[in-house]
Amino acid sequence: METTFSSSDDVGKDAPPEMGGYSFSFNEVEDLQGAYLYVHPLFSNAEVLNAYMIDIIWDNSRPCLAFRERERADAKYATEGNIYRKKKDPFLTLLSIQHDEVRNILVKVPDDDGVARGLMLTAHHVRGAQFVPVATYCFLKRVPDNAKPHIGYIKSADSSYLEYQEILKTVASEDLGRLIHPV
């Protein structure tokens, strides 16, 4: 399926209030459209990073920003959903509800380098029919046209590992997301 990004000429309505009421026509979200590298630690082994692509597009049928995951090493978990954003709020919520599973990604809007950092909350399949809630640091990084970022399961020996790991560390060091642990 080909991704088509909208322009203000293609769009007629604003997102409904329950999506944040943001406006495409006033350029509140048009610049968020694009292809992004998405990275988070692998739930079963936090030393391995899971990297794949997410496309953010305007969906005229809803109307709102929507996202679709692609090129996942664990393709059976690929999902798509909608993006919630209150006007003037510095955060984006990417929410998917598919296959009886809810996944919530909350990131700060992309910075000048095109990186959006934050947290993901979902359920992790441990074994059999057992699932446990998990939360982890994550980031989205805008990918320029025709660029091919390193995707898949990224291990410490891989060339992109240190770069991706350093960006993940900035979620905590720049106070863009917190995992709260009891003392």
N, C-alpha and C positions, 0 to 999 in steps of 0.2 A: 504494500500500500504506500503510495507516494504522499509525502507531506507537502501541503500547500499552505504557505503563510499568507495571512490576509493583510490588506492595506485598508486605510480608512475609507477608501472608495468602495470596498466590498462589504462594509459593516453598517447595519442600520440601527441596532438597539444597544442599550447598555445592559450590563449584567443585572439580574434580579437582585432585590435587597438581600435575600438569604445567601447570595454569593458575595455580597459586599457592595453591590450597587456601583461597581467601578465602570468607567466609561472608556470604551475603545476610541470613540470619535474625538475625545478630548486628549488623546495620546497619554492616557494614564497607564495603559498596559501594552500598547502596540509594540513598544521596544522590548518587551519581555519575550516575544515570540522568537523561536529559534531552536537550534539543536544544542543540547547540553550533554556533557559527560556527567554521569552520576556515580558517586563512589561512597561506599560505606564498608565497614569491616564485615567479613563473612560471619554469620551468627555461630556456625559450628566451629570456627577457628578464627579468632580475632586477629591473628597474625597475617591472615590472608585478606586482601581487599577485593570486594566485588565491584567491578566497574562496567557500566553499560551506558547506553544512550537513552536520553529522554527528549522527545520533541514537545515543545509548547506551542500551541496554535490557538487561534480564535475559532470557536465553534458557533457558527451562526444559528444552529438549530436550538441551542440552549437559551440564550446566548451567554457565553462566558469563555474565559481561557480554559483550555483542556490540555491534557498531557497524555502521551503514549510512550511506553517503554519499548525499546527495541534492542536487538543485538545482545541479549542477556545470555550468559553461559548457562544459566539455569532457566531456560526459556519457558518452562512450564509455570513459572511464577510471574511472567510478564503481565502487566496490568495497564489499565488506562483509567483516567478519572478527570475530575474537574479541579479548578484552582479557585480558592476563596481568598479574597483580599478586601479588607475594609478600606475605604477611601482614606488616603494619607497615612495608612498603616505601613510600617517598614517591613512587614512579614507577608510571606506567601504560604498558604496551606495547600499542599497537593494531597487530595483525598481520593482514595480509590476504595470501592466496595465491589469485590469480585470474588467468585468462587467461595462465597460465604466467609470472606476474610476482609477485614478493614485495615488499611495502611494509611498512616498519617505522616506526612513529611512537612515539617515547619521550618522554613529557612528565611533568613533576612534577604531582602531583595538584592540582586547582584550588585557588587561594588564596581568601582571603575575598571577592575581587571576582569569583570564578567563572572565573578565567583559569588554564589549564594551559599551561605553556611548555616547549619542548624542541626536539628535532630529528627530522627525517624522513630516512630512508635508503631509496632505491629505485633503479630503473634509468630512465634518460631515453632516449627514442627520438630519436636525433640525425638519422639519415636512412637510407633503405633498410632494411636489416636490422641496422643498427648501433645498439647501445645502449651507454650508459656509466653507471657508478654515479654517483649524485648524493646529496649530503647538504645539508640546508638548515635554517635556523631555521623554527620554526612555532609556532602557538598554537591552542588551543581556548578559546572563550569562551562560557560558558553564556548561552543566550538565553531570557529570560523568555517565558512564554506570550503569544501574540499579538504579540510584537515581530517586526519585519521588518528585520533587519540588511541592509546593502548587500552584495550578493553578486555574483559574476561576476568578470570581469577588471577589477581596480581600478587605474586609472592615476593619475598624480600630480595631475591636475586634478580628480579625483573627491573628493567631500566626505569620504569615509571614509579616504582614503589616509593622511593624516598620523596619524590615530588608530591605524590598523592598523600602520603603519610603526614608530611609537613602541613599541607592544607587542612587535613583533618584535625591536627593539633591546634590550629588557630581557632577552631570553634571554641575551645576552652580558654586558650590564652588571650583571645580578644573578646571574651565574654559574650559570645554569640549563641551560646547554648550551654546549659548546665545539666549534668546528671547528678542528682542529689542522692547521696548515700548516707545511711544512718551511721552515727559515730559509735 
